[in-house]
């Protein structure tokens, strides 16, 4: 009996000796227990309750190191993800569905990263354009622009007079422009505290903006810009003569009745009253925004888009599920298509915006490169619908005809969703300014 016990003891010793040693902090001991259920630990997780043995309470520098590790881990896979995302339609989606996921950034993480960068830069680009091109709402800005242009016109007049022979027609045009901008400057400098001057100043600033665009572009205004110019000119004359303005001056009208109210038959009378109170409030805010600095409204609208687009993603996936209901694919597969396609769209538009900025810079620094940059920008925009068509065909593996029909239907439905999203963002933005 003792011999048998000795054999078993020796065999246990031999077995333990043959096994690799456990890390010191995972060895079973009385002082290394699960903090949740107090059972002895023999690994990185508790065998009793499943809680992780490693504490989440760490030194700050340890947390920073883990964070850096996550960032570099993302970057190492990003290099293998970005190029296929841009140039290989459907490749990432098919790889992810096939289970080949370790080498690429996961779809949701990729979308979050790209969308955050996209919307941050979008706000910068839009506000920059708004400030440099469209924003003449600040009186001092308009005054400065008018003064600078007047100085340029005076210099051109001096050169025209000194020229031999004198170009009389050119001199007349310059003299008329000087008189026109002198009047603009006088109108903008009027006392804005008086109600009769407020609208005059606002319209004059818009007219200055159109005049300067026409001058910088080197050709007359056309289409809607010309109609707007003529309307502003006509209304400025009416304001100065004390006449009634055209109703088309108001930029926002929310109604479906001749009396300017908004009502729906399926709503009660009380609900329609509340709706009209809300729309009147929105109209006043919109008119105030359009007649003053539009930057806060633009900021609010862009700030709402990330949340709305994140809601739009599952709706788009439902649309794909309906259109490809006989493909027997899971909803998560359609959601993966939605995540990858939106990541591609955002990233491509971001590249186009960067190219446009570089194109503006190259016009003065490297003029010969401007044409190539503009061509690349247009090519990227054209690549978006082509890419999405190819992606749809490669993922769902249907013929060209069926793919084209479904692609057209999906595209039309998606444009309706995008339009609705834009309207919601606009209304939501108005309520918050």
HELIX and SHEET records of a PDB file:
HELIX    1   1 UNK A    2  UNK A   18  1                                  17    
HELIX    2   2 UNK A   24  UNK A   26  5                                   3    
HELIX    3   3 UNK A   60  UNK A   87  1                                  28    
HELIX    4   4 UNK A   91  UNK A   97  1                                   7    
HELIX    5   5 UNK A  107  UNK A  129  1                                  23    
HELIX    6   6 UNK A  130  UNK A  134  3                                   5    
HELIX    7   7 UNK A  139  UNK A  162  1                                  24    
HELIX    8   8 UNK A  168  UNK A  188  1                                  21    
HELIX    9   9 UNK A  195  UNK A  217  1                                  23    
HELIX   10  10 UNK A  223  UNK A  241  1                                  19    
HELIX   11  11 UNK A  247  UNK A  249  5                                   3    
HELIX   12  12 UNK A  269  UNK A  290  1                                  22    
HELIX   13  13 UNK A  295  UNK A  323  1                                  29    
HELIX   14  14 UNK A  325  UNK A  327  5                                   3    
HELIX   15  15 UNK A  331  UNK A  365  1                                  35    
HELIX   16  16 UNK A  367  UNK A  396  1                                  30    
HELIX   17  17 UNK A  400  UNK A  432  1                                  33    
END                                                                             
